[in-house]
Amino acid sequence: MFNKNKTQEITVIVDGSYEPSNFKLKADRPAKVTFIRKSDKGCLDQIIFNGETRDLPLNEAETFQFTPQTKGDIEWSCGMNMVKGKYTVK
């Protein structure tokens, strides 16, 4: 049976790129997406995710909690919009 209350958890490692840079989430189910920056090189010290800009401190977790509702592809990027990723809501 599908549990709508179970949180979907994704950890994205930021080290010159995003890994994973693409992932899937189920609509109407809570999500927790955590970014951990491992490198001080490049423009990946900031992220624009779900329209919110946040700093990504080195070797510290930065977590976004939300419930995706609109199906489709949602992109995110570094603060300079040079390195990008996306998630797909099904």
Sequence and secondary structure as in RCSB ss.txt:
>XXXX:A:sequence
MFNKNKTQEITVIVDGSYEPSNFKLKADRPAKVTFIRKSDKGCLDQIIFNGETRDLPLNEAETFQFTPQTKGDIE
WSCGMNMVKGKYTVK
>XXXX:A:secstr
   TTS EEEEEEESSSEESSEEEE TTS EEEEEEE   STTTTEEEETTEEEE  BT EEEEEE   S EEEE
EEETTS SEEEEEE 
